[in-house]
Amino acid sequence: MPVQRGAAAIVLAAVLAGAGAGGAAQASPRQPASAFAAANLATFSSFALSNGLRVIVKRNLANRVQHLSLVIRGGSAAAGPDTAGYEALALRTMARGSASWSYEQIQTLLDETSSGMGSSSGFDYSTFSLNTLDKYFERLFPLWVDILVHPSFRQADFDQELSQARLGLESQEQDPWSKTALETERILFAGHPYAASPDGSLDSLAKVRLEDMKAWYEARINARSLFVVAVGNFDPEALRARLEAGLGKLPSTGAALPPTAPPLPVPAASSLAKLEFPQSKGMGYVRGVFAAPPPADPDYMPLNLGMKILDDLLFTIVRDRHGAVYSPGANIGSLSANYGTLSLFKTKVPAQAMAYMDEAVAVLASGRAVAVDPEASQDGFAPLADVLETAKEQYINETFARQATNGSIAGRIASSLISTGDYTSYLYDADRARAVTPAQVAAAVDRYLLKARIAWVALGSSEVLESLREEELRDFSGQR
């Protein structure tokens, strides 16, 4: 599947010429570069409990919701394939009961107060959170603390959550799109700490026991591995006293703080794995994954914007013009060991759809994008410089939309601290986006996408996959 490298490469080279060495973006601003950043910095405070547990408070007087998240560093990357999924399972078991509260009592209180409490687990960190109105905080806070400090780990609760976890994994194996994602991650993460999935595997969960949950708790729930994020109309000093009396009891010793996950390995060449999946009912599903810069890297924002522009190109060319797929996509994540994804969701003609994806990448490689006003353009495309400002504003609007709740703000704070070492880093995302130039986007696209080694996975029935050829896909990444 050759990318059109002739005239397109000449235009791309011209764009790159203005990028400077490496085409890197400007360093992140160290001082507030906007009224938004300055206003939000004034709402932060931070302190440590007597056991060393760090607490970050962001006052938000705009609503009456109070959110607390205990963040556990390491995530599944701190596990191994044999213990994959233990962290998620332990946290879900903990949520079902404490020394003073049964599962039924917890659910009754949460229902009465319209509150929420639960966990999430990822590759880099996990959380155990409380979300409630301020008028119920005094009733809910002791429950949240008791679960964290005195979890009951009852056998019946563990058995129930283990059964649900296994059913969830079996469901992923039976869903064609989930199965495609699982296989791409299996290939991309081979030999890397991320090979231990947050959800675990059927093999790892086949041998897990309640004692393993207790052992995980003893090792991971210690002040060195934890921090707390609080977002809401809190009085920081009053919250400090409450947390000291509660979480200040947690030990400061335990398993060492896990190291940051190393960059993903880059394979020698692109590859294609074809998975026969008869129950896909004549549809094909394709995903390609490749190593990408993490959020702290200066190339992250230029590539992020480049992938957004490519996503628009894919929709316009692969779906609208050719009708070859139900939904195409291009994006990058925000992991410490980050990766990008190209996807085709539901297509009867995957080989043709991949050729059209190639066409879209060629447009981006030529320094063009979907025109803001297609009718004003001869072919519906415009120079990257004419489109980039609109892409920036779309990104900024989406970024702010993801901060609509106190819980989502707490998530941004936690991920910023984990990925960049600075819990206020997310405040500058809009400034970073606005500072990106067309040359920086072109440089990042060239380095990470056009020259990438992409691990492709195509899933579907045999007749749907028959026309896909690995040797044609290798040219897509610019390898010769």
C-alpha positions in Angstrom: 0.0 0.0 0.0 2.4 2.7 -1.1 2.1 6.2 0.3 2.3 8.9 -2.4 5.8 10.1 -1.6 6.8 12.1 -4.6 5.4 15.6 -4.8 4.0 15.1 -1.3 7.4 14.5 0.1 8.8 17.7 -1.5 6.0 19.8 0.1 6.6 18.1 3.4 10.3 18.9 3.3 9.5 22.5 2.6 7.2 22.6 5.7 9.8 20.9 7.8 12.4 23.5 6.8 10.8 26.0 9.1 10.6 23.8 12.1 14.2 24.1 13.3 16.2 21.2 14.6 14.0 18.2 15.0 10.9 20.2 14.5 10.3 20.1 18.3 7.6 22.2 19.9 8.4 25.0 22.3 9.0 24.0 25.9 6.0 24.0 28.2 5.5 27.5 29.7 6.7 27.7 33.3 4.6 30.8 34.1 0.9 31.3 33.5 0.5 32.0 29.8 -3.2 32.7 30.0 -5.9 34.1 32.3 -7.3 30.6 32.6 -4.0 29.1 33.9 -3.4 32.0 36.3 -6.9 31.9 37.8 -6.7 28.1 38.3 -3.3 28.1 39.9 -4.7 30.3 42.7 -7.2 27.6 43.6 -4.5 24.9 44.4 -3.0 24.0 47.7 -0.9 21.0 48.7 0.3 19.4 51.9 1.6 16.1 53.3 0.2 14.1 56.1 2.4 12.9 59.0 3.0 9.6 57.2 4.2 11.5 54.1 1.0 10.9 52.0 0.7 13.9 49.7 -2.6 15.7 49.2 -3.5 18.1 46.4 -6.5 20.3 46.9 -8.3 22.3 44.2 -11.0 24.5 45.5 -14.0 24.8 43.2 -16.8 27.0 44.5 -18.9 26.7 41.3 -20.8 23.7 42.6 -21.6 21.8 45.8 -20.0 18.5 44.7 -17.0 17.3 46.7 -14.7 14.7 45.1 -11.8 12.7 46.7 -9.5 10.3 44.8 -6.9 8.1 46.4 -4.3 7.6 43.6 -2.2 4.4 43.6 1.0 4.9 41.6 2.2 2.1 39.3 -1.1 0.6 37.9 -0.8 -2.6 36.1 2.7 -1.7 35.0 3.8 -2.5 38.6 2.4 -6.1 38.2 3.5 -8.9 35.9 1.6 -11.2 33.6 1.0 -13.7 36.5 -0.6 -11.0 38.7 -2.2 -8.9 36.0 -5.7 -7.7 37.1 -5.0 -8.2 40.8 -5.0 -4.4 41.5 -8.4 -3.8 39.8 -9.9 -6.9 41.5 -8.6 -5.9 44.9 -10.0 -2.4 44.7 -13.4 -3.7 43.5 -13.5 -6.2 46.4 -12.6 -3.4 48.9 -15.5 -1.3 47.7 -17.9 -4.0 48.8 -17.1 -3.8 52.5 -15.0 -2.6 55.5 -14.6 -3.6 59.1 -17.7 -1.5 60.0 -19.7 -1.6 56.8 -21.4 -4.4 54.9 -22.0 -4.3 51.1 -25.8 -3.8 51.8 -25.1 -0.9 54.2 -22.8 0.8 51.7 -25.3 0.6 48.9 -28.1 1.9 51.1 -26.1 4.9 52.1 -24.9 5.7 48.6 -28.5 5.4 47.3 -29.9 7.6 50.1 -27.3 10.4 49.4 -27.1 10.0 45.5 -23.4 9.6 46.0 -20.8 7.5 44.2 -17.8 5.5 45.2 -15.7 3.2 43.2 -12.4 2.4 41.5 -10.6 2.6 38.2 -7.5 0.9 37.1 -5.0 1.7 34.3 -1.6 1.0 33.1 0.1 3.8 35.1 -2.1 4.3 38.1 -5.4 3.4 39.8 -7.9 5.3 41.9 -10.4 4.8 44.6 -12.8 7.7 44.7 -15.7 9.3 46.5 -18.1 11.7 44.9 -20.9 13.4 47.0 -22.7 16.6 47.7 -21.1 18.7 50.5 -24.1 18.2 52.8 -23.5 14.5 52.8 -19.7 14.6 53.1 -19.6 14.1 56.8 -21.6 10.9 56.4 -19.7 9.5 53.4 -16.1 10.4 54.4 -15.8 8.0 57.3 -17.0 5.2 55.0 -14.5 6.0 52.3 -11.7 6.1 54.9 -12.8 2.8 56.6 -12.7 1.0 53.3 -9.2 2.2 52.6 -7.8 1.7 56.1 -9.8 -1.4 57.2 -11.0 -3.3 54.2 -12.9 -6.4 55.1 -11.8 -8.6 52.1 -14.7 -11.0 52.7 -14.6 -14.2 50.7 -18.1 -13.8 49.3 -17.3 -10.3 48.1 -14.1 -11.5 46.4 -15.9 -14.4 44.8 -18.6 -12.1 43.4 -16.1 -9.6 41.9 -13.9 -12.4 40.5 -16.9 -13.8 38.7 -17.7 -10.4 37.2 -14.1 -9.9 36.2 -13.9 -13.2 34.4 -17.2 -12.6 32.6 -15.9 -9.2 31.5 -12.8 -10.8 30.0 -14.9 -13.4 28.2 -17.1 -10.7 26.8 -14.1 -8.8 25.4 -12.9 -12.0 23.7 -16.3 -12.4 22.1 -16.7 -8.8 20.9 -14.8 -8.3 17.5 -13.7 -4.7 18.2 -12.6 -5.4 21.8 -10.8 -8.5 20.5 -9.0 -6.5 17.9 -7.8 -4.0 20.5 -6.6 -6.8 22.8 -4.6 -8.3 20.1 -2.9 -5.0 19.0 -2.0 -4.3 22.6 -0.6 -7.9 23.1 1.7 -7.3 20.1 2.7 -3.8 21.0 3.3 -4.5 24.7 5.2 -7.8 24.3 8.1 -7.7 26.7 7.0 -4.4 28.3 5.5 -3.8 31.7 2.2 -2.9 30.0 1.9 -6.5 28.9 0.1 -6.9 32.3 -3.3 -5.7 31.4 -5.3 -3.7 34.0 -8.2 -6.1 33.5 -5.9 -9.1 33.9 -6.2 -12.2 31.7 -8.2 -15.4 32.0 -4.9 -17.2 32.9 -4.0 -14.7 35.7 -7.5 -14.7 37.1 -7.8 -18.5 37.0 -5.4 -18.9 39.9 -6.0 -15.7 42.0 -7.1 -16.2 45.6 -8.4 -13.9 48.4 -5.0 -14.1 50.1 -3.5 -12.5 46.9 -5.8 -9.5 47.4 -4.6 -9.1 51.0 -1.0 -9.4 49.9 -1.5 -6.7 47.2 -3.1 -4.4 49.8 -0.1 -4.8 52.2 2.4 -4.1 49.5 0.7 -1.2 47.6 -1.4 0.7 50.1 1.3 2.7 51.7 2.0 6.4 51.8 5.0 6.2 49.5 2.8 4.8 46.7 -0.2 7.0 47.2 -1.4 10.6 46.9 -4.9 12.2 47.3 -6.6 14.6 44.9 -9.5 16.6 46.3 -11.7 18.9 44.1 -14.6 20.8 45.4 -15.7 23.5 47.9 -13.3 22.2 50.5 -11.7 24.1 53.4 -8.1 22.8 53.0 -7.3 23.0 56.6 -10.4 21.2 57.7 -9.8 18.5 55.1 -6.2 18.2 56.3 -7.4 17.4 59.8 -9.9 14.8 58.6 -7.4 13.1 56.3 -4.8 13.1 59.0 -7.1 11.3 61.4 -8.1 8.8 58.7 -5.5 8.2 56.0 -2.7 9.3 58.3 -2.9 5.9 59.9 -1.7 4.2 56.7 1.8 2.9 56.9 4.7 4.7 55.2 6.5 1.4 54.4 5.7 -1.2 51.8 6.7 -2.1 48.3 9.0 0.4 46.6 7.5 3.1 44.4 7.4 1.5 40.9 9.5 3.1 38.2 8.0 5.0 35.3 7.2 2.6 32.4 10.0 2.7 29.8 9.2 3.7 26.2 7.6 1.0 24.1 9.9 -1.2 22.0 10.0 -0.3 18.3 9.9 -3.4 16.1 12.2 -3.8 13.1 9.3 -3.6 10.6 5.6 -3.1 10.4 3.5 -6.3 10.7 0.1 -7.7 10.0 -1.8 -10.2 12.1 -5.0 -11.6 10.7 -7.5 -13.2 13.1 -10.3 -15.2 11.7 -13.6 -14.4 13.5 -16.5 -16.0 11.8 -19.1 -14.4 14.1 -18.1 -10.9 12.7 -20.9 -11.5 10.1 -19.0 -10.4 7.1 -17.5 -7.3 8.7 -13.8 -6.6 9.1 -12.1 -4.6 11.9 -8.6 -3.1 11.6 -6.4 -1.4 14.1 -2.8 -0.3 13.8 -0.7 0.8 16.7 2.7 2.5 16.9 5.0 4.1 19.6 4.2 7.8 20.2 5.7 10.5 22.5 4.3 10.8 26.0 2.5 13.9 27.3 5.7 15.3 28.8 7.5 15.2 25.4 7.6 18.4 23.4 6.5 16.5 20.3 3.3 15.3 22.0 1.1 18.3 21.3 2.2 18.6 17.6 1.5 15.0 17.0 -1.8 15.1 18.9 -3.0 17.9 16.6 -1.6 16.1 13.6 -3.6 13.0 14.5 -6.8 15.0 14.9 -6.3 16.5 11.5 -5.7 13.0 10.1 -8.8 11.8 11.9 -10.8 14.4 9.9 -9.1 13.3 6.7 -10.0 9.7 7.3 -13.6 10.5 7.9 -13.8 12.6 4.8 -11.9 10.3 2.4 -12.5 6.8 3.7 -16.1 7.1 4.9 -17.7 10.0 3.1 -16.0 9.9 -0.3 -15.6 6.1 -0.7 -18.1 4.7 1.8 -15.6 2.0 2.7 -16.0 1.9 6.5 -18.6 2.7 9.2 -16.1 4.7 11.3 -12.4 5.4 10.8 -10.2 7.0 13.4 -6.7 8.3 14.3 -5.6 9.3 17.8 -2.8 9.1 20.4 -3.2 8.3 24.1 -1.7 9.9 27.2 0.3 7.0 28.8 3.8 7.3 30.2 4.8 4.8 27.5 2.5 6.2 24.8 1.1 4.9 21.5 -1.0 6.1 18.6 -3.8 4.2 16.9 -5.2 4.1 13.4 -8.6 2.2 13.1 -11.2 1.0 10.8 -14.4 0.0 12.6 -16.7 -2.2 10.5 -15.8 -2.6 6.8 -16.7 -5.2 4.3 -13.6 -4.3 2.1 -10.7 -3.9 4.5 -8.0 -3.9 1.8 -9.8 -1.1 -0.1 -10.4 0.8 3.1 -6.7 0.6 3.9 -5.8 2.0 0.5 -8.1 4.9 1.1 -6.5 5.4 4.5 -3.2 5.5 2.6 -4.8 8.2 0.4 -5.7 10.3 3.5 -2.2 9.9 4.9 -0.7 11.1 1.6 -2.8 14.3 1.8 -1.4 15.0 5.2 2.1 14.2 4.1 1.7 16.7 1.3 1.1 19.4 3.9 -2.7 19.6 3.4 -5.8 18.9 5.4 -9.6 19.0 5.0 -10.5 22.6 4.2 -12.5 24.6 6.8 -14.7 25.7 3.9 -14.6 22.8 1.3 -16.6 24.8 -1.2 -13.9 27.4 -1.3 -11.3 24.8 -2.2 -10.9 23.1 -5.6 -10.5 19.6 -4.2 -11.8 20.0 -0.6 -8.4 20.4 0.9 -6.4 23.4 2.1 -2.8 24.0 3.3 -2.1 22.8 6.8 -1.4 26.3 7.9 -5.0 27.4 6.9 -6.6 24.5 8.9 -4.4 24.3 12.0 -5.9 27.1 14.0 -9.4 25.5 13.6 -7.9 22.2 14.8 -6.4 23.9 17.8 -9.7 25.4 18.8 -11.5 22.1 18.4 -8.9 20.4 20.6 -9.1 23.2 23.3 -12.9 23.0 23.3 -12.8 19.2 23.7 -10.2 19.6 26.5 -12.4 22.0 28.4 -15.5 19.8 27.9 -13.6 16.9 29.5 -13.3 19.1 32.7 -17.0 19.5 33.2 -17.1 17.7 36.6 -15.0 17.7 39.7 -14.3 14.1 39.2 -13.0 14.7 35.7 -10.8 17.6 36.9 -9.4 15.3 39.6 -8.6 12.8 36.8 -6.7 15.5 34.9 -4.7 16.5 38.0 -3.8 12.9 38.7 -2.8 12.1 35.2 -0.7 15.3 35.0 1.2 14.5 38.1 1.8 10.9 36.9 2.8 11.8 33.3 4.7 15.0 33.8 5.6 15.3 37.5 3.6 18.5 37.7 -0.1 18.3 38.8 -0.8 21.7 37.2 0.6 20.7 33.8 -2.9 20.2 32.3 -3.7 23.9 32.8 -1.2 24.8 30.1 -2.6 22.4 27.4 -4.4 25.2 25.7 -1.3 27.4 25.7 0.8 24.5 24.3 -1.8 23.9 21.5 -1.9 27.5 20.5 1.9 27.6 20.3 2.2 24.8 17.8 3.2 25.7 14.3 2.4 23.9 11.0 6.1 23.0 10.7 6.0 21.3 14.1 3.0 19.3 13.2 4.6 18.2 9.9 7.8 17.2 11.7 5.9 15.1 14.3 3.8 13.4 11.7 6.9 12.6 9.6 8.8 11.2 12.6 6.2 9.2 14.4 3.6 8.2 11.7 5.2 8.2 8.3 8.4 6.5 9.6 6.6 4.4 12.2 6.7 0.6 12.5 3.0 -0.2 12.8 1.6 -3.3 14.3 -1.6 -4.0 12.3 -4.3 -6.4 13.4 -7.2 -7.3 11.1 -10.1 -9.3 12.4 -13.0 -10.9 10.4 -14.1 -13.9 8.5 -11.6 -15.5 6.1 -13.2 -14.2 3.0 -13.1 -10.6 4.3 -9.4 -10.8 5.3 -8.3 -12.7 2.2 -7.2 -9.6 0.2 -5.1 -8.0 2.9 -1.3 -8.4 2.4 1.4 -7.6 4.9 3.9 -6.5 2.3 1.5 -3.8 1.1 1.0 -2.5 4.6 4.7 -2.0 5.2 4.9 0.8 2.7 2.2 2.7 4.6 4.7 3.5 7.4 7.3 4.9 4.9 9.6 1.9 5.1 11.4 0.8 2.0 
